[in-house]
């Protein structure tokens, strides 16, 4: 979810002062990204934690809090904060079960003794937000993914329960890092800092 929202801004920042540099961006599952970085086919990667893999250096980024993305006009859209108990019986569009955030979501539902009515699952946060905007249901995603969807079709609300997604920048290890890869990671962290200030 981090890569889907902050990556374009971070890449634009990176390229703005480097007119002769071109960037190749590939969207793959975290495990494949780690393999490609470990074998030095990629210079830098962005993954979801937790991740254990030899031959990579992992630099965790700040956790991203989760939010509820709710179709505009829904009865819960008027609430300033959403709890898991509020979601009992609601149509849910959830991230697929291989993500750390989904694990926390399932745990929160279990602790609240609520069985979610899951109408759709997807590995992509922006797809989940798109279906929420279309009225298919409510989704729970990181605030980085949700920020680009705030608009007339949805409202974004904080979630009372503590849930967050965790990401990291990874580099090949051991050996020297490519200077451009280091510079890109610095620009990504600066975009995260600016987003937190907004």
N, C-alpha and C positions, 0 to 999 in steps of 0.2 A: 503494500500500500504506500509505503514511503516513496518507492521509485516511481509510482504512477502519478504522484502529485508534485513532489519536489524536484524530481529528476529533470524535467524540462527547464525549470527556472535555473537550477544549478548548472545545467549544460549551457544554457544561454549566457549565464554569467561567465563561465569558463571560456567560451568561444569569443566573447565580446572583445577581449584583449589579445586574441590569438587568431588573426585573420588567415593564417596559412595552415591551421590545424583542422583536420576533419575527425569526426567522432563516429564510431560504429557502436550502436546501442542494440543489444539483444535482450529480449525478455524471456527468461527461462526459470524453471524451478530452482530454488536456492541450492539444492544439492548439485545440480548440473553447473550452476555458476561457480560453485566452490571447486568442482573438478576442473573446469576450464581455467580458472585462475591458478590452481595448484600446478597444472601442467604448462603454465605460462602462455596459454593461447589467448588469454585476456590479461590486460595489465592491471585492472582493478575491477572489483565486483561489489554489488550491494545485495546482501542476503538477509533473510529473516533468521533470528536466533530462536532457540538454541541450535548450534552447529558445532560438530566436532569433526575435524578433517585434518590430516597431516599436510604439510607443505603449504599452509596458508597462515598469514598473520591476520588476526581479527581485532578490529577496533570498534567496540560497541558505540552506537549513537544513543542519544537521549531517548528514553521510552516515549511512545506516543499514546496519550490517553484515548480511550474509546468513547465514541459518541453514538447516539441513535439518529439515524436518518429516517425521517417520517414523512409520508406523503402530505402535502398541504391539504388542509381541510379535514384531516383525520382528527378524531376526538382527542388524541394524545398530543396533538400539535400545540395545544394551548398550554400545556404544562411546561414549566421552566426547567424541570429536571425529570428524568425518567428512571424508574427503578425496574428491576427484572420482574417484580410482582405486577407492575403495570402492564406487562407484555403477555400475561396469561390469556390464552385464547386468540391472540393477535396473529395475523398472517406474517410469517417471518421469512426474510431472504437472508440466509446465513452463509458465511464463508465456509468452504469445505473443511473436512475434519482433519486435515494435515497441517493446520497452522496453529501456532502457539496461542494466538488470540482466540481461535475457535475453542481450544481446550479450556481457556478461562471462561468463555461464554457458557459452555456446557456446564462447567463447575458452578458458575453463578446461578444458573437455572436449577441445578440439582439442589444447591443449598437453600434456595427459596422455595423448594418443593413445587416448582412450576415445570410443566412439560411444554416445550415450545411447539407451536403449530408451524412446522417448516414446510413452506410451499416450494422453495427453491434453494439450491446450494451452488456456489461457484467459488473457484479459487481466487477470483479477481475482485478486489474491493470496488473498483470503479464500475464493474458490471453490476454488482450488488446495489450500488447507489443509483445506477441508471434504472434498475427495476423498481426501486423504491420511488424514484421520481415519476415513473409511469403508473404508480398506484398499486403495484403487485404486492407490496408488504413493507414491513419495517426492517431495516438492517442495522447491524452494529458493526462499525468499522473504526479505524483509527481516525483521529481528527485531521490528519494529513490528507487522507483520501476524501473525507467529507467536505473539506473546505472548498474544493473546486465545484461542488454540486449545490452549495447553498444558493437558493434562487426562488423563483415564484412557485415551483412545483414541489419543493420539499422544505422542511425545517430541520435544523440540526440542533440536538439537545444533548447536554452532558448526561452521563449515566452515573447514578449514585454509587453503584458497586465499582470497586477498583478493578479495572481491566485495562491492559495496555499491550500494545505490540512492541516488539523489540527488534531492531535492525542493526546491522553492522556493515562497515566498509571492510573489504578484505583485499589483501595483496599477496602475491607469491612470496614464499619464504622457504629457505633463507635466500640471501642475495640482495643486491641493491634494487631499490624500487625505481621505476621510471619516474623522472621528475614531473612529467605531465600528469601522471596518475596521482602523484602526491598533490599537485596543484588542483586537480579536479576534486579530490577529497576535501581539500581546504574550502573550496567554493561551496561544496555541498553542506559542510558544517556551518558555513556562514548563512546559507539560505535557511537552515533549521533555526539558527539563532534569530534571524529576522522574523521568521514565522511566529516564534514564541513571543516576540515583542508586540505583534499585531493585536 
